[in-house]
Structure formats: structure tokens, C-alpha cells
């Protein structure tokens, strides 16, 4: 039903009542719900079939779409083509995606598994009186048991265990070029750089006072960023004079005359800046060209864009409002941020802790002006310049902090508004929709989803996102044991993958082998393939063919 037309007012009344009732139920306003049922009893009884068999779009979703529609009408010179998802978001017409269990690893950890990667690890073996180095695909897992483990994908044997952290492992990442350099982050507030091939710890960072929930390398390898529940974000860079400063960036490719080799020294990182936010750092992501770092914080309707292209440790922070109408109403937190594949991050996919399971696809940059044609943040054209002068840092003259390399990021600035391209919802019907869709044409449900997503409050979950490499699909998890699959073409929730028996906590996509890897609170790692009938046999055959010289043929502790 359209909110902008009232051609059938009498029919609109019970639908409006139904939407309000669903809204009260979803948000657990039980006292108000009880009174509403009492006051609206006549309408509910007269339309009992509608209320008993309701399958409608959430009220919040309709209101949000309506606000976007009104904003769109009120802004001149907006090109509707800028709203639509560009064709370059997709790289192929494939309809296949990993959803069939290929293998389950159930005996790696005895506690919840919080992070997972699939990575090639160099192993040395003694062959014909000489040592040979070969590479084997390995599961890299971090657990609440405070350990990181390396487990052969072929045998299920754990061949390395590390316990240098004093808390659960919350994040693992590998250097984009020096593949032996591993970064890990922990509940204990520490981050560690380790040579995954030699198992030597290269650097330890103890700059946070609370759990580090995010730790990543920039795509060019020049930066490391860590985000913590102590409300700070720390930025590290390869030290001046390091060969990596000039060799790692895709903008200045490694010369063929200077190839990397095992003897090439690993980069050394030093903290160059610390940002303090109004609340805990929850999400962050680099754009693919490493030009910007995008940060989301708890209880904020803004994303903070940190420009990494300046020299001399000068940074510009631009705040982008996720609310389409430009207000400061906080209805969700940006829990995860991932740039789109195949188009240099032209779009941002953002998961939220909204009770509807809302996921928003934004244009990464809004080149149009905000309300009244103004984008001024304290008079600096929508940008918040951060300078490091004489050991003092100034965010446009506010919140001066005398500690070296630190900034308080004030939230009381005007900002640009992000353009919402599409909204997706985790509902019993795939009612996710393009914001240009007419509300009179709600889609029918092609799939039945039996698992309830209202088991616990989403405010207590950690929803995460993962793109399929084609850009046609993305995965989401966080509320229960199922993995959600959404289609960018249909703007709908199209599948829920069942297999885990407890909350899913980590995902990774192995592009080379076309495998989805997941972990969770059921203490299991699961490998997912695209083909139900031949996936397991073909995948294992290919892996064993690659590794047949390693003597890694017997799978010892895995089940299906």
C-alpha cells in the first residue's frame, strides 16, 4: 500500500492497524501491544483473516522507503540513474553460490571459534636428504580458548598452535602482498604481527585498553588499523625508510628488478595516529585503493571517512549521514562495512543491529550537496581536517588533546548524506526491496523460511557481511545458526543455509577454490561448495592432486 496515495481509504485502515501491530510485536512493546489490541479489537475481529495470516512488509521498512521517496522528490537535479544499482556491480550472470556442505571440521577447538581464514602456509619437509618448501591450504582459526591454530584443509591435522594472546581471538588478517605476515587481535587489547611461515612474532602492539574488535591491513599493505571498545582507532604505517613504503602500493607497482623473496625483510609498522570517538568502534573498512578508511561507531548514524592520501600525518575526516532524510535520529549501529567488488568499492554494504535485520547498500560517495546545498563542516567544505602540530591535535579547533598523535572526533558537525541504493531485511518473506519500488507491489514469497530470526535481540548480536566475488550475492549472519543469502538483482533474501547448530561467528570466501568457509559457537568449521552432487568429490580430488607430493592424504578428525 502506498503512503502517498489513498485511493482506497477503507481498505487502508485495517492494513495500517496491522502494520502498527506488527511494529509493536517486533519491538517487544508488550504493554502498548496489549492496549492496542483492546482498543482496536473491532477492526482486528472484522479482518481476522488478514491478521491471522499476515505476511507484509515491516512498518519500519515502509516508513524508511517513504522517507527516501519524499527526500527524492524534494531534491532538485537528482539523477535517478544515480540511485539505481549500476550494472558494473555484477561481473557475471551466475546463479550458483556455495551452499552445500563439503566438509566439517569439528575437533580443532574445544571453545567457540570466533575467526577463520583459509590461507596457503609454507611447510618444510625432508625429501631425498634435503629440505623442500611446499605450500598447503590451511584453516587459520581463532578461538575463545585464546589460541590460534593452523589446520591442514586436507587431513584435518592441526600442525601449529599459538597461545601468545591472553584473551579470545577476535580478528585475523593476512598481509595482501607478504602472505606470510599475519595480524591478530584479542579480547586482551593486544595485536600481534607474526611470520606465519617461521612462527616468529615480529611485533606486538599494546595500545588499547579494552578488546580489539577489528584489525586489518590496508589493501596496499602500507597501513594497519585497529579498532577497540576503548573508543579508539589506531593507525599504523610502515616506518620511514622501509622498502615497503614504495613497493607495496598498487599505485606504484613493485619493479620487476626488485622482486620479493623469502629473504626480503618484512615491513615494520609504527603507530602514527590515534582517533578517539564518542563511543566504541564497531566497524571499519578500507576502500580497495587504500585511499579512505571508513569507520562506524556504536549508537551513531554517521560513517566517518578518513582520508589516507595526505602526507605528513594530516588527515581529513568527512562525516556521512546514513539517514536518508539527513536527521540525527539513531535507530541502528553500523555493525559491518564492506565495499563492493569489481568496481573499486563504488558501493558500500552496511549491516545494522536493527531488529528487522536491515542491511543497506549505499553509494560510497555522494557528490551532490546536502540539504540547502551546504556541505560545510565547521567551514571546511564538509571535511574535518585533523592536523598534528607541535604534539597537539586539533579537530577544527575543538577537543584539543595534548597527547601526541591523538584526536577526539566530535560528533556535532554537519555532514554529507549517503545515498541509499537498496534496503534488505531479514524477514519471513523476502520483502527486501529497491528504494524505487512501488509499495503497492509487494513481492510474493518464493521461498519459505521456517527459522525465526527473533530468538534474541539483534542489539546483542554481531552481524557480519561477505560478498560473493561476482557481486551477484552477499552472505550475512549473526542472529542464529543460519547463513542468509541475498540477491543484488532481485533485492531479496533468497536463501538460508542450514548446517551450523549454534550462532555463526565468522566467514571467509576462498576465491581460488570457490569455497565458503564458516565458523561459529558450535565449535565447528564448515566448508561450503556450489554443487550439491559433485562438490565434495571434485573439490577433494582437486586438493589432493595439488598436494599429492605432501603425503597429506588421510583425513583424521573431520566429519560430514
Secondary structure as UniProt FT lines:
FT   TURN            7..8
FT   HELIX           9..26
FT   TURN            27..28
FT   HELIX           30..39
FT   HELIX           41..46
FT   HELIX           48..52
FT   HELIX           59..74
FT   TURN            76..77
FT   HELIX           80..83
FT   HELIX           87..89
FT   STRAND          100..105
FT   STRAND          113..127
FT   TURN            128..129
FT   STRAND          130..143
FT   TURN            144..145
FT   STRAND          148..152
FT   TURN            153..155
FT   STRAND          158..162
FT   STRAND          169..174
FT   TURN            179..180
FT   STRAND          181..186
FT   TURN            187..188
FT   STRAND          191..195
FT   TURN            196..199
FT   STRAND          200..205
FT   STRAND          212..217
FT   TURN            219..220
FT   STRAND          223..228
FT   TURN            229..230
FT   STRAND          232..238
FT   TURN            240..241
FT   HELIX           244..247
FT   HELIX           250..252
FT   HELIX           256..258
FT   TURN            262..263
FT   STRAND          269..276
FT   STRAND          281..286
FT   TURN            288..289
FT   STRAND          292..297
FT   TURN            298..299
FT   STRAND          302..307
FT   TURN            312..313
FT   STRAND          315..321
FT   TURN            324..325
FT   STRAND          334..339
FT   TURN            341..344
FT   STRAND          347..352
FT   TURN            355..356
FT   STRAND          359..363
FT   HELIX           371..373
FT   TURN            378..379
FT   TURN            381..382
FT   STRAND          384..389
FT   TURN            390..391
FT   STRAND          392..395
FT   TURN            396..397
FT   STRAND          398..401
FT   TURN            404..405
FT   STRAND          406..408
FT   STRAND          416..417
FT   STRAND          420..424
FT   STRAND          433..434
FT   TURN            435..436
FT   TURN            439..440
FT   HELIX           458..460
FT   STRAND          464..467
FT   TURN            469..470
FT   STRAND          473..477
FT   STRAND          483..487
FT   TURN            488..491
FT   STRAND          492..497
FT   STRAND          504..510
FT   TURN            511..514
FT   STRAND          515..520
FT   TURN            521..522
FT   STRAND          525..529
FT   TURN            532..534
FT   HELIX           535..547
FT   HELIX           548..550
FT   STRAND          558..559
//
